[in-house]
Structures are given as C-alpha cells and as structure tokens.
Amino acid sequence: MANGVIFADVYVGGKLATNLNDLNATANSNVNGILFANSKPSREPDDHVPDFR
C-alpha cells in the first residue's frame, strides 16, 4: 500500500498537472493520500527550480 503520494510541479504537454486526470493516471484502493503540491505561481518547466523547504 502507498500512503501519502506527492506530485510537485509535474508538466504534461506544457501544462501544469493539478490532478490524476491531467497525468492520464488512475489510482486503486492501495493508494491513499494523493497530493499535488505545485508552486505558486506556477513556473514554466525550463525555468523551474525546486524549493524543498
């Protein structure tokens, strides 16, 4: 079981993903706590610098 899955600043086709549909993905009952932790404001993919504070 996966508990607490975090996606941060994932871009698909040049657009910032905000949910599993944007990633063309699904999760079954073995996955709990999916979170999209995107930067505010969103940045362009080639200008992204991760901030892990």
C-alpha positions as CSV (number, residue, x, y, z in Angstrom):
1,M,0.0,0.0,0.0
2,A,1.2,3.5,-0.8
3,N,0.2,6.2,1.8
4,G,1.0,9.8,1.1
5,V,1.9,10.2,-2.6
6,I,3.0,13.8,-3.5
7,F,3.4,15.2,-7.1
8,A,5.2,18.5,-7.3
9,D,5.3,20.7,-10.4
10,V,4.6,18.0,-13.0
11,Y,4.1,19.3,-16.5
12,V,2.3,17.4,-19.2
13,G,2.2,18.8,-22.7
14,G,3.4,22.2,-21.4
15,K,0.6,22.5,-18.8
16,L,0.9,22.1,-15.0
17,A,-0.9,19.0,-13.8
18,T,-3.3,19.5,-10.9
19,N,-4.9,16.1,-10.7
20,L,-4.6,12.5,-11.8
21,N,-6.7,13.1,-14.9
22,D,-4.1,15.6,-16.1
23,L,-1.5,12.8,-15.8
24,N,-3.7,10.4,-17.6
25,A,-3.4,8.2,-14.5
26,T,-5.6,6.4,-12.0
27,A,-5.1,5.0,-8.5
28,N,-6.7,1.9,-7.0
29,S,-7.6,1.2,-3.4
30,N,-4.0,0.5,-2.5
31,V,-3.1,4.2,-2.8
32,N,-4.2,6.8,-0.1
33,G,-3.4,10.5,0.3
34,I,-2.5,11.8,-3.2
35,L,-1.5,15.4,-3.1
36,F,-0.5,17.9,-5.8
37,A,2.0,20.4,-4.3
38,N,2.5,22.9,-7.1
39,S,4.5,26.1,-6.9
40,K,2.6,29.3,-6.6
41,P,2.7,31.0,-9.0
42,S,3.3,28.2,-11.5
43,R,6.5,28.4,-13.4
44,E,7.5,27.3,-16.9
45,P,9.1,23.8,-16.9
46,D,12.5,25.1,-18.2
47,D,12.6,27.8,-15.5
48,H,11.7,25.5,-12.6
49,V,13.9,25.4,-9.5
50,P,12.7,23.1,-6.9
51,D,12.1,24.5,-3.4
52,F,12.2,21.8,-0.7
53,R,11.8,24.0,2.4
